[in-house]
Amino acid sequence: MLFAAAAFSAAANVAAYPPLGAWPVAFVMLAPLVAALDRATPRVAFWMTYGYQVAAAVAITRWLVVPMAADFGVAAWRAWIFTVGLVALYALLHALVAALWAGLRPRFGETVAPLAFAAIWALGEALRAGPLGLPWLLTAHAVVMSPEWIQVADLGGTLAVGFPVLAVSAGLGMAFARRSWRPLLAPALVALCSFAYGQVRINEAPPLGPRFEVGVVQAAVPPRERFLEGSAQRNLERHLEASRALLGEGPLDLIVWAETSIDAYLKPGSEVSVALQRFVDRTGVALVTGAARNHGDQVYTNSILLFVPGGTEPESYDKQHLVPFAEYAPAFGKLLDPLISELSREIPFRPGTEPHVFRSGPMSFAAPICFEISYPDEVRQFRAGGAQLLLNLSNDAWFGRTGFAELHLGQAQLRAVELRTWLVRGANTGISALIDPQGRLQESRPVFQPGTLRGRVGLAGPETFFSRHGVAPTIGLLIAGLVIALARGRECAR
């Protein structure tokens, strides 16, 4: 029965996250596991949760296999071994969290126990997303498509969003296991406060200030048609043609393409750079695009370039947080060569060194590239540097129709709420979108559908609590609450 409960929770996880995206399931997805943990020893809790984590994460993160097998030539069986091994390694963290909970459980009163579980689990997520560097499949990501539940992100980031969800799930599990309604009281109050805050923030009037017309090109060029002989010119013309169509619909202040839309290693003054500057001069509209840049001496960067009318050299930002194996070879990479050596054959990129804010265009903006949007503290640096708008240029073509595009979009929606800023997302194969400061999709383009979108965006309002302080106060609050609850539990035991 114990491991059946873990299986039910794993299945609920798969249902809650994309591509299924049944977000209400998030509020019950841990309930069967928590009910089983309510009488488990630390040892049983560890293995039961470990099995749950591995099963759920492998089912959801199968998108890792797609680029390795389809685009990099890794044998499918080796790609699966790598994916399962990575998941199994990270699953140890929450297995340890569950074992800790099982050991501490008797010290918490019936009313506060669900909140204590939610705090311990959330702290585990904070450790995985921060120091361990894997900010994916957090509880908050399961409810992104419901704007009311993510507004507290401007106070405490993903932890503040996930905590009420975890508390409700834990309360339901404990109420079932103990045949008591008391474990539901505190979670219901926390969830009500979070939802009420969301309602207030969603209905606030947008900040006053100028508005800008932005157009986005989603060219949907598959990887197999890129970086080939003659492809740079073909795909450049494809993007230019779509941009002309956008301008034919009305004036724009800014045109946005995707990450590495230019499939050539650009040098200053190259033919492609000249063509882009000529287009911008002729139309009078600034253009932002991603491109791999060649700095000479085998030095390459994954960059964002801003071409402005009358400019000489484009303003640029170099990606700081590179993707291991795909963009650089990690120090331990050689150990995995027998398994995934094909991933290390690409030209390694040099990381950027600063969170650059573009200021030569119609507004000051920052453009974290691809999965840099997944790291809240890194995106906060752009806001602190003066960015009044966020652009996220990405290329999610590698992952097929596995739900990765929806997960990645959800990361961008959370960043918009955390910083209360508009966010323009240009993705090669989607999902491109205009996201408002409440995290809602104002315009979007479905995955793998070429086309364009356009809309009006504004500038960021005042800095939020989260943009100034990050997640540290939330972590401190969770730890303090646990310490107080443990102390009171010890006193009651006496």
FENQUITA-V373110 format. One record per helix or strand of 3 or more residues. SS is the DSSP state (~ for helix, > for strand). FROM is the first residue (numbers start at 0). LEN is the number of residues. If there is no record, write none. Layout:
SS|FROM|LEN + SS|FROM|LEN
//
This chain:
~|1|15 + ~|22|5 + ~|30|7 + ~|41|19 + ~|62|9 + ~|75|32 + ~|112|17 + ~|138|5 + ~|146|3 + ~|152|26 + ~|182|20 + >|210|8 + ~|222|3 + ~|230|18 + >|253|3 + >|261|5 + ~|270|13 + >|285|9 + >|299|8 + >|314|4 + ~|332|13 + ~|369|5 + ~|375|9 + >|389|5 + ~|396|3 + ~|403|16 + >|422|5 + >|431|4 + >|440|5 + >|450|8 + ~|464|5 + ~|471|22
//
